[in-house]
């Protein structure tokens, strides 16, 4: 018994085009269909090789679904497919962004030493506004992405957004601890 599925990439596995904003309903339906189809109980009487293949497909299905349903993971995955993000890459954030983050980090250090609920709320709002502004710069790219026609400069803007958002996520985690 040989199960033949495209496991070159998660989108192809589900029969979806590569997208920053995939059809979530189609994704969910295909995930559940595969979850039933690759359930190990249905293959208990098959050969050990077939059972291993089904287990691999079930694992791939779960990993693909978790990646494609999570905005940040999906964004990173699309950029990886395009060869724009590499494992353990040392991405250089824009100096203007780093200056903004330095100011916010200083404010957070001050809040650690002298808690001030009003100042903390102001910092939260500032971080949220920065994040919203960054998203606004790339949201049109997300919405209109086409694997064949979206340019590399546009995708490099998404890459910059990805790394800036990662940085902001760490800032928000620091804020939660205050």
C-alpha positions as CSV (number, residue, x, y, z in Angstrom):
1,X,0.0,0.0,0.0
2,X,1.4,3.4,-1.0
3,X,-0.2,6.7,-0.1
4,X,0.8,9.4,-2.5
5,X,0.5,13.0,-1.3
6,X,2.4,16.1,-2.1
7,X,4.6,16.9,0.9
8,X,6.8,19.4,-0.9
9,X,5.1,22.2,0.9
10,X,2.1,22.7,3.2
11,X,0.0,24.7,0.7
12,X,0.4,22.0,-2.0
13,X,-0.5,19.3,0.5
14,X,-3.8,21.0,1.1
15,X,-4.3,21.9,-2.6
16,X,-4.1,25.6,-1.8
17,X,-2.1,28.3,-3.6
18,X,0.7,29.9,-1.6
19,X,-0.7,32.9,0.2
20,X,-0.3,35.1,3.3
21,X,-4.1,34.9,3.7
22,X,-5.2,31.4,2.6
23,X,-8.8,30.3,2.5
24,X,-9.1,29.2,6.2
25,X,-12.3,27.3,5.7
26,X,-10.8,25.2,2.9
27,X,-7.7,24.7,5.0
28,X,-9.8,23.5,8.0
29,X,-11.9,21.2,5.9
30,X,-8.9,19.6,4.3
31,X,-7.1,19.3,7.7
32,X,-10.1,17.4,9.2
33,X,-10.5,15.2,6.1
34,X,-6.8,14.2,6.3
35,X,-7.1,13.8,10.1
36,X,-9.8,11.1,9.5
37,X,-8.0,9.6,6.5
38,X,-4.7,9.3,8.2
39,X,-6.0,8.1,11.6
40,X,-3.7,5.2,12.7
41,X,-6.6,3.1,13.9
42,X,-7.7,2.7,10.3
43,X,-4.3,1.2,9.4
44,X,-3.9,-1.2,12.3
45,X,-4.1,-4.3,10.0
46,X,-1.7,-2.8,7.4
47,X,2.0,-3.5,7.1
48,X,4.4,-1.8,9.4
49,X,5.6,0.3,6.5
50,X,2.1,1.5,5.7
51,X,1.5,2.3,9.4
52,X,4.7,4.4,9.5
53,X,3.7,6.2,6.3
54,X,0.3,7.0,7.7
55,X,1.9,8.2,11.0
56,X,4.3,10.5,8.9
57,X,1.3,11.9,7.0
58,X,-0.7,12.5,10.1
59,X,2.3,14.3,11.7
60,X,2.8,16.3,8.5
61,X,-0.9,17.2,8.4
62,X,-0.8,18.5,12.1
63,X,2.4,20.5,11.5
64,X,1.1,22.0,8.3
65,X,-2.2,23.0,9.9
66,X,-0.5,24.6,12.9
67,X,1.8,26.5,10.6
68,X,-0.8,27.7,8.2
69,X,-3.3,28.7,10.8
70,X,-0.9,30.9,12.8
71,X,-0.2,34.3,11.2
72,X,3.4,34.6,12.2
73,X,4.4,31.0,11.4
74,X,2.6,31.2,8.0
75,X,4.3,34.5,7.2
76,X,7.7,33.0,8.0
77,X,6.9,29.8,6.0
78,X,5.9,31.8,2.9
79,X,9.2,33.7,3.2
80,X,11.1,30.5,3.6
81,X,9.5,29.0,0.5
82,X,10.6,32.1,-1.4
83,X,14.2,31.6,0.0
84,X,14.1,34.9,1.9
85,X,14.5,33.6,5.4
86,X,17.2,31.1,6.5
87,X,17.5,29.2,9.7
88,X,19.3,31.2,12.5
89,X,19.6,34.3,10.2
90,X,21.0,37.4,11.8
91,X,18.6,40.0,10.3
92,X,19.7,43.6,10.6
93,X,16.7,45.7,11.8
94,X,16.3,49.3,10.4
95,X,18.2,51.8,12.6
96,X,15.1,54.0,13.0
97,X,13.1,51.0,14.4
98,X,16.0,50.2,16.7
99,X,16.0,53.8,18.0
100,X,12.3,53.5,18.7
101,X,12.8,50.2,20.5
102,X,15.7,51.7,22.6
103,X,13.3,54.4,23.8
104,X,10.7,51.8,24.7
105,X,13.2,49.6,26.5
106,X,14.4,52.5,28.5
107,X,10.8,53.3,29.5
108,X,10.3,49.7,30.5
109,X,13.5,49.7,32.7
110,X,12.2,52.8,34.4
111,X,8.9,51.1,35.0
112,X,10.6,48.2,36.6
113,X,12.3,50.5,39.1
114,X,9.4,52.8,39.6
115,X,6.0,51.2,38.7
116,X,3.6,53.7,37.2
117,X,0.3,52.2,35.8
118,X,-0.4,55.3,33.7
119,X,3.1,55.2,32.1
120,X,2.8,51.5,31.6
121,X,-0.5,51.9,29.8
122,X,1.0,54.6,27.6
123,X,3.9,52.3,26.7
124,X,1.4,49.5,25.8
125,X,-0.5,51.9,23.5
126,X,2.7,53.1,21.9
127,X,3.8,49.6,21.1
128,X,0.4,48.7,19.8
129,X,0.5,51.8,17.5
130,X,4.0,50.9,16.2
131,X,2.8,47.4,15.5
132,X,-0.4,48.7,13.7
133,X,1.7,51.1,11.6
134,X,4.1,48.4,10.6
135,X,1.2,46.1,9.6
136,X,-0.4,48.9,7.6
137,X,2.7,49.1,5.5
138,X,2.5,45.5,4.4
139,X,-1.2,44.6,4.6
140,X,-1.7,45.3,0.9
141,X,1.1,42.9,0.0
142,X,-0.6,40.2,2.2
143,X,-3.9,40.8,0.5
144,X,-2.7,40.9,-3.1
145,X,0.1,38.3,-2.9
146,X,0.6,36.2,-6.0
147,X,3.4,33.8,-6.1
148,X,4.3,34.6,-9.7
149,X,3.9,38.4,-9.7
150,X,4.7,39.7,-6.2
151,X,8.1,41.3,-6.5
152,X,11.1,40.6,-4.3
153,X,11.2,44.1,-3.0
154,X,7.6,43.7,-1.7
155,X,8.6,40.4,-0.1
156,X,11.6,42.1,1.5
157,X,9.2,44.5,3.1
158,X,7.3,41.6,4.5
159,X,10.5,40.1,5.8
160,X,11.4,43.4,7.6
161,X,7.9,43.4,9.1
162,X,8.3,39.8,10.2
163,X,11.5,40.6,12.2
164,X,10.2,43.8,13.6
165,X,7.0,42.1,14.7
166,X,9.2,39.4,16.4
167,X,11.0,42.1,18.3
168,X,7.7,43.8,19.3
169,X,6.4,40.4,20.6
170,X,9.4,40.2,22.9
171,X,8.7,43.8,24.1
172,X,5.0,42.9,24.7
173,X,6.1,39.9,26.8
174,X,8.3,42.2,28.9
175,X,5.3,44.5,29.4
176,X,3.2,41.6,30.6
177,X,5.7,40.9,33.3
178,X,5.5,44.4,34.7
